[in-house]
Amino acid sequence: MEGGAENAGRILSGIFPPRAIDPDLVEAGRRLFAREAQFIASAAEPFALPPEQLPEIAFAGRSNVGKSSLVNALTGRRTLARTSNTPGRTRQINFFDLGARLILVDLPGYGYADAPKAAIKSWTGLVRHYLQTRAALRRVCLLLDSRHGIKEVDRPLMRMLDDSGVSYQVVLTKTDKAGAGDLGRVLEEITAELVVHVAAHPEIHLTSAVDCRGITELQETLGEFATPVENSR
Ligand code: GDP
């Protein structure tokens, strides 16, 4: 069994600025993400979006940022990544039901160097429609590589989120690959930039799908958006 102090240190390491977490919420998040995550729908066009039935959390980031790996680490499964990376589905919005209490939404990765203009236009239209019209959407996790921080390719989405008034938070990926100095610099730069983004949550999550840093903390944060157990289907 882990000691209290050791546990507290581990819990704090995944959030910047560091804060204490209620162990009950940690346990609730762990239990939620231990539930079955089932693929429910894919949408390439606005009309194909599934009905809104549960609170939704969306994951966005440039391609290769580590989105599939992070969602897998959160849910402890490989199914989601496989589904979302299936040819033909990478340009779609994919929806997963987590234990009939929360919907995880995988937004298509952006920033392909060789993406045709028509594909970028279609991505932008679909994502903008989703962000602007989805009442069930509670939060967007904007994934950024912890070694690089915010890149020009991320800014159109950040502006879209600000314009749509959709609350979003930065989740750094691949922290196992970032040196402490670089990570400190990246955190400083992101914090300074987030101040001017009206819809951005100031807290930054630090994660790694390899050593599982920050997974517990993110489960706790996102778990708070789930439908309470007594209200779930
Ligand atoms: P996606 O395109 O955003 O879904 O990215 P993937 O999850 O497919 O990951 C892209 C690449 O980054 C793959 O080679 C992964 O193995 C690697 N990767 C993802 N997450 C991590 C991480 O936390 N640490 C390290 N070292 N590599 C990672």
Residues whose N, C-alpha, C, O or C-beta is under 5 A from the ligand:
A	BS01	GDP	R62 S63 N64 V65 G66 K67 S68 S69 T173 K174 T175 D176 K177 T207 S208 A209 V210
